[in-house]
Amino acid sequence: MDSSARLTAYTIRYVLSPREYRKLVARLNTNVTRILPAPEKIDASAVRSGDGVQSIVRSQSRLFAASYGLLGLINAFILKRRGLNIPALRIATSLTAISGIYKVLYRVLTLLLQRTGILPRHGLSAKTTGSSTKSRVDSSPSPGTTDDPESTCSDAGYLDNSYKITKLLVRAGYFTKRTLKKTKHLPPLLPALLSGLVAGSAFALFPESAQGYAAIYLSTRTLEFVYNYLDDMGYLEFKPRILKSWAIFPFAFSQLFYTFIFHPDACPNIFRRIMLRLSDGYIPTKPTGYPIDRPWPNPDQVVDGIATIARARYPKFVSPILFPNLDTTVPGLESAEPVLSLAHPAMSTLTGALSHPTQPSEFRTYTELVLSKYSSIYKYVFGAYVVLGLLKWRAHSKASSKTSEKNKLSSTDKASKKAAPSLPGILLSSVANTARTTTFIVMTAASSWYGIGLSQQVLNNKFIPVLRFRIIGFLAGLWAFADQVNGRARYMFAVRLALRSQWNVLSKDRRYAPLLKNGAAALFALSFAVLMAIFDLSPKSIPGPSLRKTLNWIKTNQYTDVTAEKEKDI
């Protein structure tokens, strides 16, 4: 093969894998294939120089094209009508940089630690990458990539190409050899941790408006996986059985309720909408026959009025009806004066006069809210549970039939398989789950509103006037105990919202704003490093085969499930 043919074959491998090129040539016309290199030359080029670098370039370029194209379509056909726009270029560049940098650094650092003797010289084996060499050869490519899994393009070629770089770094790593050998788990995790930190810094290219929530989402998911690992290893055996995922919701709701009252601009919109929809009886509506030209406070002004009353240490309510000649206007509550002027004279608190002016009883307002909302929420939650149950039943039935046909199970094996739930069973479970979830939703919201007035009856008005809202939110959030069966996803979502709200509150403070300017990128990089280290250490601690395949593709460029391969090997 002459130099020009070698250069052509070498260049083609940056676009197509040997297998893809072979399929393309087989489909083309003979007149076209005459001017193209033979597939054997492409295979020979891959065997001679390895395909590690070319494989990474192919996968990352396709990832960039796929993500940029998908986001561009979303902008053109969905968001353009709403006047919105996604910075597709920045998102695609950030994702591609994170994945590509991690792949390169992970392999280079692995080779470096092997050369210095910190890691055993077994290449990227199962202990290092989480998958065997055979699995990497027989694995399928990731979505958007069609790299050749049957070619001789192994990681060994890439490691050989990286030898010149790592040879210069070998001596620099010898001084850490003795120190790292004293620890058991740190040396194998060093490539993942260091690569994750460096690659995660490319998250700074992500749009700043979405950095905060994306970093918080990844950090909370990583903490879930760390918890799973500690639980799998038996480190959490001392934990009481009653403490499950529901136990984190009171803390999250405490933060969200406090932000909802005192920092509405930092409160997530979804939580604000839910609280206002579950506030019948506590957000006064305009009375029938009220003059149109006279102002009436909106829900935001009512909530802001409650915050003003709390900051003023709960001044006494003086009824304008009983004392029409007195100036009963409270400073800061001018917008709420139309409501206070119509409040029942028997009101004992100013917050009660503002939130439920026609009903002097706090407890009756609370019970009316529970009774009115329970039935309306119940029917929607019941419909959702029935639909989810039917979808699971359908998926289970299809999976069972495919497994039976593929494996030709005997009657004994079929009986041992978990049977799909019946339709009556789905309805019964939906009724029970709906009762628990509805109780949790309604009682949490109602208890938080009721706690505002109850706290003024139990506590002195000057005692923690603002901090008590955190306590009210925490106590109201304890209703999550009633829905501890199927609520983990929503509880973790509440935690993310709470962290996001606290992030927004700190961002408004001049003392913390400079620290949080690049805090999202730093949090993302740290979370990404820990996530990849957990994936190296214990892939089974990360639930979901799709997620494990994605992480394995980021790590080894192979879209395979490591845990499934290990089970086959066993």
C-alpha positions in Angstrom: 0.0 0.0 0.0 1.5 3.3 -1.1 1.6 6.4 1.1 -1.4 8.1 -0.6 -3.6 5.0 -0.2 -2.5 4.7 3.5 -3.4 8.3 4.1 -6.8 7.9 2.4 -7.5 4.8 4.5 -6.3 6.5 7.6 -8.6 9.5 6.9 -11.6 7.4 6.2 -11.4 5.8 9.6 -12.1 9.2 11.2 -15.5 9.1 9.5 -16.5 5.5 9.2 -15.4 2.4 11.1 -14.1 -0.6 9.1 -17.3 -2.4 9.4 -19.4 0.6 8.4 -17.1 1.2 5.4 -17.4 -2.5 4.4 -21.2 -2.2 4.4 -21.2 1.1 2.5 -19.0 -0.3 -0.2 -21.2 -3.4 -0.6 -24.2 -1.1 -1.2 -22.6 1.2 -3.7 -22.4 0.8 -7.5 -19.3 -0.9 -8.9 -18.3 2.2 -10.8 -18.1 4.1 -7.6 -16.3 1.5 -5.6 -13.4 1.4 -8.2 -12.2 4.7 -7.0 -12.5 3.9 -3.3 -10.0 2.0 -1.2 -10.8 -1.7 -0.7 -12.3 -2.6 2.7 -9.3 -4.8 3.3 -7.0 -1.8 3.2 -9.2 -0.1 5.9 -9.0 -3.2 8.0 -5.2 -3.4 7.6 -4.8 0.3 8.5 -6.8 -0.3 11.7 -4.8 -3.3 12.6 -1.5 -1.5 12.0 -2.1 1.7 13.9 -5.1 0.9 16.1 -8.4 2.6 16.1 -8.7 4.2 19.5 -8.2 7.8 18.5 -10.4 7.4 15.4 -13.1 5.7 17.4 -13.2 8.6 19.8 -13.3 11.2 17.1 -16.1 9.3 15.3 -18.2 9.0 18.4 -17.8 12.5 19.6 -18.4 14.1 16.3 -21.6 12.1 15.9 -22.6 13.1 19.5 -22.1 16.7 18.6 -24.0 16.4 15.3 -26.9 14.5 16.9 -27.3 16.8 19.9 -26.9 20.0 17.9 -29.4 18.8 15.2 -32.0 17.7 17.8 -31.8 20.9 19.7 -32.0 22.8 16.4 -35.2 21.0 15.4 -36.7 21.8 18.8 -35.9 25.4 18.4 -37.3 25.5 14.9 -40.6 23.7 15.4 -41.5 24.0 19.1 -39.8 26.9 20.9 -39.8 29.4 18.0 -43.6 29.8 18.3 -43.2 30.7 21.9 -40.5 33.2 21.4 -37.9 30.9 23.2 -34.5 29.7 22.0 -32.1 27.0 23.2 -28.4 27.7 22.8 -27.9 24.5 20.9 -24.2 25.2 20.0 -23.2 25.7 23.6 -25.1 22.6 24.9 -23.7 20.4 22.1 -20.2 21.6 22.6 -20.4 21.1 26.4 -21.7 17.6 26.2 -19.2 16.6 23.5 -16.3 18.1 25.5 -17.3 16.3 28.7 -17.5 12.9 27.0 -14.5 13.3 24.9 -12.2 14.7 27.6 -13.2 11.9 30.0 -12.5 9.2 27.5 -9.0 10.5 26.7 -8.0 11.3 30.2 -9.3 8.1 31.6 -7.2 6.0 29.3 -4.1 8.1 29.6 -4.3 8.1 33.4 -4.9 4.4 33.5 -1.8 3.8 31.4 0.2 6.2 33.5 -0.7 4.5 36.8 0.0 1.1 35.2 3.5 2.3 34.0 4.3 3.5 37.5 3.1 0.3 39.1 0.2 1.9 41.1 -2.2 -0.2 39.0 -1.6 -3.8 37.8 -0.5 -4.1 34.2 -3.7 -5.8 32.8 -4.8 -3.1 30.4 -8.4 -1.9 30.5 -9.7 -5.1 31.9 -12.9 -5.8 33.9 -11.4 -4.5 37.1 -10.5 -1.2 35.6 -13.3 -0.5 33.1 -16.1 -2.7 34.4 -16.3 -4.8 31.3 -14.2 -7.5 29.8 -12.2 -7.4 26.6 -14.6 -9.8 25.0 -17.6 -7.6 25.9 -15.9 -4.6 24.3 -15.4 -6.5 21.1 -18.9 -7.9 20.9 -20.7 -4.8 22.2 -23.0 -2.6 20.2 -22.2 1.0 19.5 -24.0 3.9 21.2 -27.0 5.7 19.8 -25.8 8.0 17.1 -22.6 6.0 16.5 -22.1 2.8 14.6 -18.5 1.9 15.5 -17.3 -1.5 14.4 -17.4 -3.9 17.3 -16.0 -6.8 15.4 -12.9 -5.0 14.1 -9.5 -5.4 15.5 -9.6 -1.8 16.7 -9.0 -2.4 20.3 -7.9 -0.1 23.2 -4.4 -1.5 22.9 -3.8 0.6 19.8 -4.8 3.7 21.6 -2.6 2.9 24.5 0.3 2.3 22.2 -0.3 5.7 20.6 -0.5 7.3 24.0 2.8 5.7 25.1 4.9 8.7 24.0 2.8 11.1 26.1 2.6 8.9 29.2 6.3 8.1 29.1 7.1 11.7 29.9 4.8 11.5 32.9 5.9 8.2 34.3 8.7 9.5 36.5 6.4 12.3 37.8 4.1 9.7 39.2 6.6 7.5 41.0 6.7 9.8 44.1 3.0 9.0 44.8 3.4 5.2 44.3 4.2 4.3 47.9 1.5 6.6 49.4 -1.3 5.4 47.1 -0.4 1.7 47.7 -1.3 2.1 51.3 -4.9 2.6 50.4 -7.1 -0.1 49.0 -9.7 1.7 46.9 -8.2 5.0 46.0 -5.7 3.9 43.3 -8.3 2.1 41.1 -10.6 5.2 41.4 -7.9 7.8 40.6 -8.5 7.7 36.8 -12.2 8.1 37.2 -12.0 10.9 39.8 -9.3 12.9 38.1 -10.8 12.5 34.7 -14.2 13.4 36.0 -13.0 16.5 37.6 -11.2 17.8 34.5 -13.9 16.7 32.1 -16.7 18.1 34.3 -15.1 21.5 34.1 -16.3 21.7 30.5 -19.7 22.1 32.0 -18.8 25.8 32.2 -19.7 26.0 28.4 -23.3 25.1 29.3 -25.8 27.9 29.3 -25.6 29.8 32.6 -29.4 29.9 33.0 -29.5 26.1 33.1 -26.3 25.4 35.0 -27.8 25.6 38.5 -30.5 23.0 38.1 -28.4 20.7 36.0 -25.6 20.7 38.6 -28.1 20.2 41.5 -29.8 17.4 39.6 -26.5 15.5 39.0 -25.4 16.0 42.5 -28.6 14.7 44.1 -28.5 11.7 41.7 -24.9 11.0 42.6 -25.8 11.1 46.3 -28.5 8.6 45.6 -25.9 6.2 44.0 -23.5 6.8 46.9 -26.3 5.9 49.3 -27.1 2.7 47.3 -23.4 1.7 47.4 -23.2 2.2 51.1 -26.4 0.3 51.6 -25.2 -2.6 49.3 -21.9 -2.8 51.3 -23.8 -3.0 54.6 -22.6 0.3 56.0 -26.2 1.4 56.8 -27.4 -1.6 58.7 -27.8 0.6 61.8 -30.4 2.7 60.0 -34.0 2.2 61.4 -36.4 0.7 58.9 -38.8 3.5 59.3 -36.3 6.0 57.9 -36.8 5.8 54.2 -36.8 8.3 51.3 -39.8 10.0 52.8 -37.7 11.3 55.7 -35.9 13.8 53.5 -39.2 15.5 52.4 -39.8 17.4 55.6 -36.5 19.2 55.3 -37.1 20.0 51.6 -40.7 21.2 52.3 -39.4 23.4 55.2 -37.0 25.2 52.8 -39.6 25.5 50.0 -42.4 26.8 52.3 -40.0 29.4 53.8 -38.9 30.5 50.4 -42.5 30.6 49.2 -43.4 33.1 51.9 -40.3 35.3 52.2 -38.5 34.9 48.9 -41.1 34.5 46.2 -38.7 35.5 43.5 -36.4 32.6 44.5 -39.2 30.0 44.9 -39.6 27.5 42.0 -42.6 28.3 39.9 -43.9 24.8 40.0 -44.0 24.7 43.8 -45.6 28.2 43.9 -48.4 27.1 41.5 -49.1 23.9 43.5 -49.3 25.8 46.8 -51.7 28.4 45.4 -53.9 25.8 43.9 -54.1 24.0 47.2 -55.0 27.2 49.1 -58.8 27.4 48.8 -60.0 29.3 51.9 -56.6 30.8 52.6 -56.4 33.1 49.6 -59.5 35.3 49.7 -61.4 35.8 46.5 -63.2 39.0 45.5 -66.7 39.0 47.0 -69.8 38.9 44.8 -71.0 42.4 44.0 -67.6 44.0 44.9 -67.1 47.2 42.9 -65.0 46.6 39.8 -63.2 49.9 40.0 -61.9 49.1 43.6 -58.6 47.2 43.9 -58.4 43.7 45.4 -55.1 42.0 46.3 -54.0 39.1 44.1 -52.6 35.8 45.6 -49.0 37.1 45.5 -49.9 40.2 47.4 -51.7 38.1 50.1 -48.6 35.9 50.5 -46.4 39.0 50.6 -48.7 40.4 53.3 -48.2 37.3 55.5 -44.5 37.8 55.2 -44.8 41.5 56.2 -46.9 40.5 59.2 -44.3 38.0 60.3 -41.4 40.5 59.9 -43.5 43.0 62.0 -43.8 40.3 64.8 -47.5 39.7 64.3 -49.2 42.9 65.3 -52.7 42.7 66.8 -55.7 42.9 64.5 -58.0 45.8 65.0 -61.3 45.4 63.2 -62.3 48.5 61.1 -65.9 47.3 61.5 -65.8 47.7 65.3 -63.6 50.8 65.3 -64.5 52.7 62.2 -63.0 56.0 63.5 -59.5 54.5 64.2 -56.7 54.3 61.7 -56.2 50.5 61.5 -53.9 50.5 58.5 -50.8 48.4 59.1 -47.6 49.7 57.5 -46.7 47.6 54.5 -50.2 46.2 54.2 -51.8 48.9 52.1 -52.5 46.6 49.2 -54.3 44.2 51.6 -56.5 46.9 53.2 -59.6 45.9 51.1 -59.5 42.5 52.6 -58.8 43.6 56.2 -61.6 46.1 56.1 -64.1 43.3 55.4 -62.6 40.8 57.9 -64.9 39.3 60.6 -64.7 41.2 63.9 -64.1 38.0 65.8 -60.7 37.5 64.2 -57.9 37.0 66.7 -54.9 37.2 64.4 -53.9 39.6 61.6 -52.8 36.7 59.4 -56.2 35.1 59.8 -58.0 38.3 58.9 -55.9 38.5 55.7 -56.0 34.8 54.6 -59.6 33.9 55.6 -61.5 37.1 56.4 -65.0 35.6 56.5 -64.2 32.6 58.7 -62.9 33.4 62.2 -62.2 29.8 63.1 -58.7 28.5 62.1 -59.6 24.9 62.5 -62.8 25.1 60.5 -61.0 26.8 57.6 -58.5 23.9 57.8 -61.1 21.2 57.7 -63.0 22.8 54.9 -59.8 23.0 52.8 -59.1 19.3 53.4 -62.6 18.2 52.6 -62.9 20.3 49.5 -59.5 19.3 48.0 -59.5 15.7 48.9 -62.2 14.6 46.5 -60.9 16.8 43.6 -57.3 15.6 44.0 -58.3 12.0 44.5 -59.9 11.5 41.1 -56.9 12.9 39.2 -54.4 10.8 41.2 -56.5 7.7 40.8 -56.6 8.1 37.0 -52.8 8.5 37.0 -52.3 5.4 39.0 -54.7 3.4 36.8 -52.9 4.5 33.6 -49.5 3.7 35.1 -50.7 0.3 36.3 -52.1 -0.6 32.8 -48.8 0.5 31.2 -46.8 -1.7 33.5 -49.2 -4.6 33.0 -48.9 -4.3 29.2 -45.1 -4.0 29.3 -44.9 -7.0 31.7 -47.1 -9.1 29.4 -45.1 -8.3 26.3 -41.8 -9.0 28.1 -43.1 -12.3 29.5 -44.3 -13.5 26.1 -41.1 -12.6 24.3 -39.0 -14.3 27.0 -41.1 -17.5 26.7 -40.8 -17.6 23.0 -37.1 -16.9 22.9 -36.0 -19.2 25.7 -38.8 -21.8 25.2 -39.4 -22.1 28.9 -41.0 -25.2 30.3 -44.2 -25.0 32.3 -42.3 -25.2 35.6 -40.1 -22.2 34.5 -43.1 -20.2 33.4 -44.8 -20.8 36.7 -41.8 -19.6 38.6 -41.7 -16.3 36.7 -43.5 -13.4 38.3 -47.0 -13.3 36.9 -48.4 -10.1 35.5 -50.9 -8.4 37.8 -54.5 -8.9 37.0 -56.9 -6.0 36.2 -58.7 -6.3 39.5 -55.3 -6.2 41.3 -54.4 -3.1 39.4 -57.6 -1.3 40.5 -57.2 -2.4 44.1 -53.6 -1.2 44.2 -54.5 2.0 42.5 -57.2 2.7 45.2 -54.7 2.1 48.0 -51.9 4.1 46.4 -54.3 7.0 45.5 -55.5 7.2 49.1 -52.0 7.5 50.4 -50.8 10.0 47.8 -53.9 12.2 48.1 -53.6 12.2 51.9 -50.0 13.3 51.6 -50.7 16.1 49.1 -53.7 17.6 50.7 -52.7 17.3 54.3 -49.2 18.7 53.7 -50.5 21.8 52.0 -53.4 22.3 54.4 -51.2 21.8 57.5 -48.7 24.4 56.3 -51.5 27.0 55.9 -53.1 26.0 59.2 -49.7 26.1 61.0 -49.4 29.9 60.4 -52.4 30.6 62.7 -51.7 27.7 65.1 -48.2 28.9 65.8 -49.5 32.3 67.0 -51.7 30.5 69.5 -48.9 28.3 70.8 -45.8 30.6 70.5 -45.2 34.1 71.7 -45.5 36.6 68.8 -42.0 37.8 69.3 -40.4 34.4 69.4 -38.8 33.3 66.1 -41.4 35.2 64.0 -39.7 34.3 60.7 -37.9 31.1 61.6 -41.1 29.4 62.7 -42.1 29.1 59.1 -39.3 26.6 58.6 -40.6 24.6 61.6 -44.2 24.8 60.2 -43.0 23.5 56.9 -41.0 20.7 58.5 -44.0 19.5 60.6 -46.3 19.7 57.6 -43.9 17.7 55.6 -44.1 14.8 58.0 -47.3 13.8 56.2 -44.9 12.2 53.7 -44.9 9.2 56.1 -48.4 8.4 54.8 -47.0 7.9 51.3 -43.7 6.2 51.8 -44.4 3.3 49.4 -44.2 5.0 46.0 -42.9 8.5 46.7 -39.2 8.3 46.3 -39.2 10.1 42.9 -41.3 13.0 44.1 -39.4 13.3 47.3 -36.1 13.6 45.4 -37.7 16.1 43.1 -38.7 18.2 46.1 -35.1 18.0 47.4 -33.9 19.4 44.1 -36.4 22.2 44.1 -35.4 23.0 47.7 -31.7 23.1 46.8 -32.5 25.2 43.8 -34.5 27.7 45.9 -31.7 28.0 48.5 -29.2 28.5 45.6 -31.3 31.4 44.4 -31.6 32.9 47.8 -27.8 32.8 48.3 -27.3 34.2 44.8 -29.1 37.4 45.9 -26.8 37.9 48.8 -23.7 39.9 48.0 -21.6 37.8 50.4 -22.2 34.6 48.5 -22.9 35.8 44.9 -19.1 35.8 43.9 -18.7 32.3 45.3 -21.7 30.9 43.4 -20.7 32.5 40.1 -18.8 29.4 39.0 -20.2 27.2 41.7 -22.5 25.3 39.4 -19.6 24.2 37.2 -17.6 23.2 40.2 -20.5 21.2 41.7 -21.1 19.5 38.4 -17.5 18.5 38.0 -17.3 17.1 41.5 -20.6 15.2 41.2 -19.5 13.8 37.8 -16.2 12.6 39.2 -17.9 10.8 42.1 -20.5 9.4 39.8 -17.9 7.8 37.5 -16.0 6.6 40.5 -19.1 4.8 41.8 -19.6 3.4 38.4 -16.1 2.0 38.5 -16.4 0.7 42.0 -19.9 -0.8 41.9 -22.0 -0.5 38.7 -24.9 -2.3 40.4 -25.4 0.6 42.7 -26.6 2.6 39.7 -30.1 1.5 38.8 -31.3 1.4 35.2 -29.6 -0.4 32.4 -29.9 2.6 30.1 -28.0 4.8 32.5 -25.3 2.2 33.0 -24.9 1.8 29.3 -24.6 5.6 28.9 -22.0 5.8 31.6 -20.1 2.9 30.1 -20.1 4.6 26.7 -18.7 7.8 28.2 -16.0 5.7 29.8 -15.1 3.0 27.2 -16.9 4.1 24.1 -19.0 0.9 24.2 -22.7 1.0 24.7 -23.1 -2.1 26.9 -24.5 -2.9 30.4 -21.6 -4.0 32.5 -23.8 -5.7 35.1 -25.5 -7.9 32.5 -22.1 -9.0 31.1 -20.9 -9.9 34.5 -24.0 -12.0 35.1 -23.3 -13.8 31.8 -19.7 -14.5 32.8 -20.9 -16.0 36.1 
